[in-house]
Amino acid sequence: MARVLFAPETFNLGETSRGIEVARAMRADGHEIRFCGYSRRFGDHVRSAGFELDLLDPPLSEAEADRLIAVDQGRSVRHPFTLDMLRQRVASEVELIADWGPEVVVIGSTFSMLVSARAAGVPLVYVKPYAMSRGHLMSMTHFPVLPGGGRLVEAANGVAGRAIRGMAARVSYLPRAFRVVAREHGVVLPSPTVAALDGDLNLIASLPPLLEPLPLGPRDDVVGPVYARPEGELPPEVGPLAEGERPLVHVGMGSSANRDLVRRVLAEVGRLDVAVIATVGRYLTGADRAELPDHVHVVDHLPAHRLAGLIDASVIHGGEGTVQTACASGAPFAGIGLQPEQRWNIREAERSGHAIGFTMRALRRGALPAIVTRLLQDPVLQERALDVRRQVATLDGAGVAARRIAALSEERRRA
């Protein structure tokens, strides 16, 4: 039996969900699991799945979580990781590791653990998407810094991709706080930066590397899609909506959207003669909900994987977990990428033939209803979406990841 500490950034729904799904698979195999994090935002998801969660010091406020999301989306360069905060984080993590004694630590984008786990001498596993992984960065030919298409946009994104590929092997920058705290704990972080941000083992939890061979980093291992499959049933209104005469469209915007975007999307989709089930309640006020037409139904959360076979299309952002859930649904989707990684996810789905990307500019110009109509009427998009669903159904990314982590734990015990 392995003892494994999961440490996702619990303000990020996608990586929290990935951690939960891998932890479920490990628990089913009899391993001992514990979670830690700093944000209360999605901590209840961990506890609802039956896992213990330690909220460590210093707590991450809602404002700080929003700042980190803004940095991730390229809207800001100001992050809350001061020297003092990072010192406190690493101290909390090192103390928990010493007290509980995990054999492996599993992270999302919890970069403080890049120092803590190494200071404690515990193997570090990073469950991550392919987009922006070391293999992706080192082989990049296209980086969607600009949204949309057209010759000029494609040319600019091609230049950006080639520039990043050229720099990835040479850049060795780390924020001062990380260099200082690593030195204080006797940790030498690898160089270049892409190597410093690796785990001892990186589990690539994405669909594209399985649909076609893609370059991988030296510590990368492809496990396949890992997305949220929480327990529980769909809300009672979903059944009648799915059986009704109107097509059923799911709107999901993950944890990195905002109120303005959600209101615009619902207003545009609401113009169509469709039924809508939208998992965006956390973004809306009571007044926002009251303005929606009767055929638009809003909930905070639901087990979206259970919508497979019930919905006719989705409108989503480009987060890894949301895209994977849409791929597993068997319905084509429209996706808006809020940052380059998300645009890459949508671009890959477009290349696969079961999605249409759109931009904020297209949304403001009223183009979304026509896009959703095409999703509902185009037999090529629909057939390709069913093909992808059949492929996803054969994969068990969480189970494969669980076995890789257990094997790493066994290697450590034998060493």
N, C-alpha and C positions, 0 to 999 in steps of 0.2 A: 504494500500500500504506500502510495506517494503522499507526501504532505506538500501542498502547493498553495502559495499565496498569490491571489489575483489582485492587481493594482491598476485598474483602468482609471482614466480621468472621468469621474462620475458626473461631470457636467455635460459630457458628450454621450448622447444616446446611442449612437452607432457603436462606439467601442465598448461602452458598458454592456450593450446587448451581446456583442461578440464574446466578451469575457464570460457572461452568464451562460451562453450556449456551450462553450468549451467546458466550463466548470460543471454544467449539468452532465455532460458526457463522462467527465472524470468521476463525478459522484456516483453515476450509475455503475461504474466499474469498481467502486469501493474505495476510492481515494479520498483523502481528507482535504477539505477545501476551506479557505477563509478569504475574505475580501477586505481591502482597505481603500480609502479614497479621501478626498478633501471637500468635495461639494455635496450638498444635500439634494441637489436638483433631481438626480435620478437614483439616489440612494435607495428609495423605496422599491425600485425595480429589483435591486439585488436582494433585499429582504423578502419581497414577495415570492422570489424564486426559492426561498428557504435557506439562504446563506447568511452567515454572520458577517457583518460589515463594521469595521473599525473606521470611524471618522477621525482622521489624524489632525494634529496641529501643524501649522496654523490653518484654520478653516478657510475655504475659498468662498468669498462672498459672491452673490449673484452678479454684482457689478464687475468683479474680477473675472468671473466666468465669461461674461459678455465680452470683456476686453480680449480674452484669449480667443474667442470665436472670431472677433474682428481681425485679430492678427492672422488667424488661419485663413481667413477669406481675403487677405491682402488689403483690408480697409484701414489698417492701422499697423504701426510698428511698435507701439507702446504696450509692453506686456508687464504683468505684475511680479515677475520673478526677480525681485531685488536680492541683493546678497543676503540680507537678513532673512527673507522668506525662504530662500533656498537652504540656508543653514538649518533653519527650523525643520523644514521638510526632511532633509537628509537625516537629521538627528532622530526625528520621529520614526522614520522608516528603518533605520539601523536598529533602534530600540525594539521595534516590533519583530524584526527578523531575529534578533538575539533572544527575545522572550519566547517566541512561538516555534522557531527552528524549522522553517520551511526548507525543503530540498531544492525547490525551484521557485522563482518569482516570474509571474506572467504579467506583462504590461500592455497598455495601449500607447498613447502618447505621453506617458508619465515620465518625463525626461529626468526628474530628480532621481528616479530609480536606476538610471544609468550610472550614477555615482554610488548610491546606497547598496545595491545588490553586489557590486564589485568590491565595495569596502567590506561587506560582510562575507565575501567569498562564496556567494550563492549564484548558480547559473541563472541567466536572465533570458527569458523567451519573450519575443515581441510579436504579438499577433497583429498583422497589419495588412492593409490593402496593397495591391501591386502598384497602384498609382503613387508616384513619388518614392517608391522603394529604391534601394541602391541599384538594382538591376535596371530599373526604369530610367533613373537619372543618368546612369553611365552609358545608356544606349539611345537616349532621347533624340528624336528627329523633329518632334512637333510638341510645343508646349503652349496650351491655350490660354495665354495671358489675356487675350482679347476674346470676348464672346462673339458668337455668330459665325457667319461664313463670308464668302466672297474672296476675290483674288487678293486684295490688299490685306485682309485679316489673315488669310491662310499664309501669305508670304511673311507677315510679321510674326506669326506664331511659329513658323518654320525657323526663322532667324533666332527666335528665343530658345527653341528646342536645341538647336545646334550649339548655341552659346552655353547653355546649361550643361550639355554633354561635355563640352570642352573644359568647362571649369570644375565639374564635379570631382575629378580625380586630383585637382590641385588645391582647392580651397580648404583651408584648415582653420577657419574662424570658429571660435566658440565665445559666447558672451562671457564677460569677465567673471560674473558670479559663478558660473560653472567651473571655470579654470581655478578660481580661488578655493571653492569648496572641495573640488576633487583633490587638489594639492593638500588641503588640510586633513583629508582622510587617507592620504597615501595612494590615491588612485591616479593612474596615468591613462587618460582617455586616448583612444587611438586617433590617428590622423590618416587621411583627411576627415573633414566634417561628416561626410556620408558614412564613414566607418565608425566615427564616434557615436552616431545615432543608431547604430545596429545593436541588436541583442547578440547574445552568444548563439542563439538560433532564432531566425526570423521565419515565422509561419505565414506564408502569403495566402490570405483568405479571400481570394478573388476568383471570379469565373474566367476572365480572359486568358490567363496562362494555361487553362485546361482546354479552352476552345482552340487555341493556336499556340505554338511554342513561342515564348517570349524570353529575352535574356534575363538571367537571374544573378543576384549577388552571390558571393562565395559562401555566405551563411544562410542562404534562402532555401526554403523547402515549401513547395506548393501543396496546400491541403484542400483548396477549393472553397466555395462560398460558405460563409458563416454569418447568419443573419437571425434576427429575433424571432423566436418561436415560443412565445410565452404560453403558459397554461391559461385556461379560461375559455369561455365561449364568446361568440359574437353577440353584440347587442341584439335584442329581440326584433328591432325594426329592420335589420339587414335581410332576413329571410323574405319578408314580403316585398322589399325593394328589389331583390334579385329575381323574384318570381313575377314581378310586374311587367307591364307592357313597355315601359321606358328602359333604355339601356342604363346600366348602373356604372357610374364612374367613381373611382376612388381618388381622393385628393390627400396626399401625405407630404408634409414638408419637414419631417425630422426635427432636429434640435438646433439647426443653424439658420432658420428662416427669421422672419420678423413680421410684425403685425401688418405693415403696409403691403408687403408682398402677398401675404395670405388673403387679405381683404380683396386685393385686385384679382387674384386667381379665382376666388369664389364668385366674385361678381361676374367675371367673364364666363366661367363654366356655367354659372347659374342662368345665363341667357339662353342656354340650349334646352331642348325638350328631353332632358335626361334626369335620372335620379342621381343624387350625389351623396356619398358617405365620406365625410372629411375628418381625418384624425388630426385636427389643428386647434382643438379647443384651448390649449394653453396660450395661444397667441391672441385670443379674442376676448373682448369685454362683453358684458351682458347686452349692452346697446348694439354692439356689432352683430351678435347673434340674432337680435330682434329684427334687424334690417334684412336678413336673408330670406329668400323665397321659401315656400313650404317644401319644395322638392330638394332643398339642400339641408342635409342632416349633419350636425357637427357633434363629435365626441372628443374627449381628451385623448384616450388611448383605446385601442382594441387589438386583439391578436391578428395583425394584418395578414399573416401567412394563411389564415383560414379563409381569406377572400378568394383564394385560388379556385378557379372554376365558376365563381359567382359574379365577378365583375367583368365588364366589357372593355374597359380602358382605365388607365391611371394618369394622373397629373402629379408629378413629384419634383422634388429638388434632386440634386445629383449625388447625395451621400451614398457611400458604399452599401450600407445595409438597406436603405430604401430602394436603391436600384436592384439589389439582389432579390428583395421581396417581390418587386415588380416583375423581374425575370421569372420567378417561380410561379407567378399567378397565371401565366398562360395568356395574358392580355397585353396588347401593345401599350406603350406609354409615351407621354410627352414629358420632357425633363428640362428643367432650368438649372444650369450650373452656377452656383454662387461664388465659386472660386475655381482656380485651374484644375485641381484634382477632380472636382465634381464635373467639370466640363469634359475632362478626359473620360470619365466613366460613361457619360452620355454619348460621347463620340464613338466609343467602342460599341455601345448598344446600337447606335445608328448604323455603324459599319456591319453589324450582325443582321440588320434588317428588321428590327422589331421596335424601333423607337424613333421619335422625332424630337430634336432639340429646339428650344426656343430661348429667347433672351428677354431681359427686362424691356428693351426697346420694342420688341414685338408685342409684349404684353400690353404696354402702354398704347400701342397702335391698334389694339383690338384684334390681334391675329389668332389668339388662343382658341376661340370657338371653331374656326375653320380647321385648326390643327386637330382638335378633339374629334370633329366630324370625320376627318380623314381616318383617324384611328378606328372609328366605329364602322367605316365603310370599305376600307381598303383590304381586300382578301389576302394580298401578299403580306402586309404587315401582320395580319391576324394569324396566318399560317406559320410565319416565321416565329411569332411569339409562342405558338404551341410547340414548335420544334425545340425552342430554348427551354420551355417548361419540362419537356421530356428529358432533355439533357440534365437539367438541374436535379430532377427527381432521382437520378442515378448516383448522385454525389452525397457524401456525408462529411462535409468539411469539419464540423465540430468533432465528430468521432475520430477522424484521422488526426486532427490536432491533439486530441486527448491522448491518443496512443503515442505520438511523438514526444509529448511532455513526460508521460510516464516512463518512456524509454530513457529520456535524459536523466530523470530522477534515479532510475536503476543504475545507469552508468556512474552517477555520482556516488551512490552507496558502495559500488564495487571498487571505486578508485581508492 
